[in-house]
Amino acid sequence: MNAVPTRTGIAWPPTWSEALLLGEYLSYRVGAYLLLNVVEDPAWLAWAFC
């Protein structure tokens, strides 16, 4: 029996260069989500600028 539980889901990158690439990828994904779902929504735009 293993005393240390194993992580499931997203794996941690083994090197810093891969961690930076993962961070860049995730920031682009979040930016694309915000662009498509927040900026395109008139209610969000009205809330942001009023």
N, C-alpha and C positions, 0 to 999 in steps of 0.2 A: 504494500500500500504506500502510495506517495504522500508524504506529509505536506509538501508544498503544492498548492493548487496550480494548475496550468492556466494561462490566460487564453481566452477564446476571443475571436473577433479580429480586430486590426492588430497586426504584429508591429512591434517597434522596429524601426530601421536599424540595421547593425552598424552603420557608419554615419558620420556627420554629413557627408556629401549626400547620402540618400535621405537623411532627415531633412536637409534643406530642399531637396527636390520634392519631397512629400509635402513640406510646408508650402512651397510655391504652388504645387498642384491644388492643395486644399484652399489656398487663398484665391486662386482663380475660380474654383468652384463656388466659393461663397460670393465672390464678386459677380459671377454670372447669375447666381440666384437672386442677389439683390437687384441687379439690373433688370432682370426679367419680371420679377414679382413685386418689387417695391417701386421702382421708377416708372414702370408702365401703368401702375395703378393710380388713377386720378385722386382717390381718397387719401392715399399716402402723400401724394404731392401737395394736396391742399393742407394736410396736417403739418407738413414740413415747412411750408412757406407762409402759413397764417399765424 
